[in-house]
Amino acid sequence: MRVAVTLKDIALRAGVSQATVSIALGSSGRISGATRERILSIASELGYRRNLLVHGMQTGRTKSIGLLMSFCGRFEAGLFEGISGALDAAECVPFVLRPSRDVPVLGQIHALLDRRVDGILMRPTGEARWERHLHEALDRHVPVVSIDVETQADAPQVDFVGTDDAAGAAIAAETLFGAGHRRLACISTGDFPTPMFIRRKAFEAAVEKEKNATCHAVHQPWEDGIDGYAAANEVFSQSPRPTAVFVTMDALARGVYRAAAERRLRIPEDVSVIGFADELIAGLLQPPLTTLKQRPVDIGRIGAERLLARIDEADAHGERRRVLIQPELVERASLGQPPKL
């Protein structure tokens, strides 16, 4: 069994004090570059590994971050890629807990706090049960940052990093206006404060400002599924029928395509469709879906960096910051001009 190498072992080999070894390994304090390099070389040769438990007791930092989020698609994978990159660069590790309706949020927050995480990065579901438990962390001076879904808790020091959903919905509306569409429809799911809700409201507001434009909005509850089929049938039963449909998430476009095919409506000759997110399905649909591309890797990275900055600040309860990432229009084959009467 290999015995752990101690600071004393390195000090004896290097002929210096344990305090000098501690300074060299901690990259702080004033010692010569040559001495530092010699100590680091000896430490590597002996196979020294820093004891993070001891380091945590000495500094009050565990170099661990609590991460509360679900993983169910390419967007979430992108978030985690960005988060992991930022945490790796800071030599931090995540404790990942997956929220669900069957697991008490308070218990998950307590589990992270019991492990003395330095901060918590969360992607709220929008449920009130999240909001009322944030102070469990904040009251213990553990900073919290939310990503993608903005928390509505009375916690002004909780930073937010996410997509500028309102701006993206406005881009979708302007794109359809530019193609000549005036009879529009919007299919959405999710309630306030989910991104889909924000997109729907922003799209409706943009249509309301456009001369001679109308919007038939259909909200499809989560429990009814997210394929958009039932909502699309309602849209296509309108007279006159909308010539373009905006779906607030790409998954809803599947039902729109299915309902259109059943009615022998061609995309985009008879009806144009534009989505939001640029999920994998957007490129697989036929014709491929025009959509607003989000930047999940950037959201995850900036969210983690914002949390690390909070941790490094003397006061974790400083002024709240909001960082909105602009989406980008990806034009594919589902967008065309309205059919001629």
Buried (B, 14 or more C-beta within 10 A) or exposed (E): EEEEBBBEBBBEBBEBEBEBBBBBBEEEEEBEEEBBEBBBEBBEEEEBEEEBEEBBEEEEBBBBBBBBBEEEBEBBEBBBBBBBBBBEEBEBBBBBBEBEEEEEBEEBBBBBBEEBBBBBBBBBBBEEEBBEBBBBBBEEEBBBBBBBBBBBBEBEBBBBBBBBBBBBBBBBBEBBBEBEBBBBBBBBBBEEBBBBBBBBBBBBBBBEEBEEBBBBBBBBEEEEBBBBBBBBBBBBEEEEBBBBBBBBBBBBBBBBBBBBEEBEBEBBEBBBBBBBBBBEBBEEBEBBBBBBBBBBBBBBBBBBBBBBBBBEEEEBBBEEBEBBBEBEBBEBEBBBBBBEE
